[in-house]
């Protein structure tokens, strides 16, 4: 079996340019546009960020283009924070989107799951006969990259995301949880916004990277494999991809690249800091007690970190104070802070290296 992955050039977010690229993608994949009645488009609207927003969320122009083609489609999202507010501020409200956490929840039972034997999905997800999964090409400090599989975590309603974070601490277990969710949704059309991507300390605190591409596949795993290789990762190093293959959710071992490229380009993204990833792993395993630090010059005391902490380990006094005994190191506070005011304190070894490096530079 051969899985097609389309890679199409798209130099900007002007509607005419995006429309042309989306039409080309659907033609390349030979996707049956008129086959489905109940269609739900799931973008990536992590939240509203004043800086680098186009590198953090799926750009609305892509959703606009899909709605022109799939005329009976609806847009649905559940952000990590206030979904309605985020959808309004990011330009999504014009699509009359479904706020997923406001809908009836359906209990899912899955004995084949590795972490979530039972969990809840909003009713619109289960009612749809087509899920169009529109992800964003970004690095991720915990999972290395955030792609098509991980984008479906946004189908989990509101605060349940924090609850499930408590059940899946660490990259390996969290990646298994992501595949648990994926195997109960299995979107049939997956698109990735890589016009402006993110590198470095993603998914929200990294740097924009102009890539000028849209990617797509009928298979989310195939899309993530290609996306990982574009970023310069070995696909099996992305643990969600590795787990999906292990579960035989991706039986094909041959990918055919179609569109504007014959081979997968390696664009050599700046990866999340090895020191930072090693530190996160050490913290999760209890090998070190490095603290989450608040940069008071950036903090506006909005309380987002406090409200969305799954263990209620944060209080405002008036700046965030983290109770290290309650903190489970899920790093939701760091990921969700709209002003990047929270960060994990560098390990003492890295601080020594920095000090040595700075001294050398002064000489």
Secondary structure, 3 states (H helix, E strand, C coil): CEEEEEEEECCCCCHHHHHHHHHHHHHHCCCCCCCCCCEEEECCCCCCCCCCHHHHCCCHHHHHHHHHHCCCCEEEECCCCCHHHHHHHCCCHHHCCEEHHHCCEEEEECCCCCCCCEEEEEHHHHHCCEEEEEEEEEEECCCEEECHHHHHHHHCCCCHHHHHHHHCCCHHHHHHHHHHHHCCCCCCEEEEEEEEEEECCCCCCCEEEEEEEEEEECCHHHHHHHHHHHHCCCHHHCHHHHHHHHCCCCCCCEEEEEECCCCCCCCCCCCCCHHHHHHHHHHHCCCCCCCEEECCCCCCCCCHHHHCCCCCCEEECCCEEECCCCCCCCCHHHHHCCCCCEEECCCHHHHHHHHHHHHHHHC
